[in-house]
């Protein structure tokens, strides 16, 4: 236990601007370019989305956001291929998420 009045030394806490700058550099290094999908892959994603919508089966959605591929579990609620968007409800927070179809990298049934 630390004596009263003494603070534990935190090397980056003394210069928050430097810490923020370092975190930005680390985040930039982790970024990857958005994968380009073939026409066949896009058709397969669209097919699975429509099937998941009609059967109410849960899916794994992998989408591209801010330089990273993010995977979530959820249920498809709406698909608009012409409008390039879909709506899914994530399993954890049960929130509706509206996204562009062009952000999707992969969709799989659980």
N, C-alpha and C positions, 0 to 999 in steps of 0.2 A: 504494500500500500504506500502511495506517495504521501510525503508530508504535506500539510496544508500550505497553500500558497505556491507550491512548486508545480510547474507544468511540464509535461512530458515533451521532449524535443521532437519536433516534426520538421524534417529538413525542408520541405517545399511549402509548408504552411506560412512561413515568414514572408514569402514572395508569391502571393496568389497569381499575379500576372504571369510569372514564369511557369507556375504549375499549369495554368490554363494553356499556355503556349506549348508546353511539352505534351499535354493531353491531345491537343490538335494535331501535333506531329505524329503521335502514336496512332490516332484515328485515321489520318491520311495514309499511313503505311499499310493499314488493314484494308483499305478500299480495293475493290476489284471492279473491272469494267463490266457493264451489263452484258450477259451472254446474248448472242444473237441466235434466235430460234429459226429453224427451217420451217417452211410452209407446212410440212407434215407434223412437226412438233406443235405448231400453233393449232392445227386442226384437231390433234389429239387432246390438247388442253381444253379446247372448246367443247369437244364431245364429252369429256369427263365432267366439265362444269354443268352442262345441260342434264346429263344423267344424274349427277348429284342433286341438282335442283329438283328433278321430278321424283327421285326415290328418297330424298331427305337423308342420304347417307353422309356421314362425316368424312371430310377429306383433309389431307395435308396440303396446304398452300405454300408454295415458296415464291416469294416476290422480291423484286429488286428495289431497295430504298437506300438512299444516301451512301452508295458505294458498297452495299452489302446485300447478300442474299439472306432473307429472313423467312423462317418456316413457322407456320402456325397451324393449329387444328381448328376446324370450324365447319359450319354448315352454310351452304350456298342458299341465298334467299332470292336473288334476282340476277339475271344475265341479260345484257343488251349488247349483242355482238356488233351491231351497226353503230351504236353510240360509244363503243370501246369502253364499257364499264360493267362492273359486277358488284354485288353487295354480298358480304358474308358476315356471319355472326361468329365471333371467336368463342372458343370453348371456355377460356379462363374468365374473362370479364363479362361475357355475354353482351358485348357491345356490337352494334352494327358498324361495319367498315365498308365504305364505298371506295373502290379502287379502279384504276384503269386496267383493262385486259393486257395492254402492252407492258405493264410492270410485272406480269406473271412470268415466272421462269419454269415452274413445274406444278402440276396438280396430281395427286395420287389418292386413291381410296385407302382408307385405313384397314 
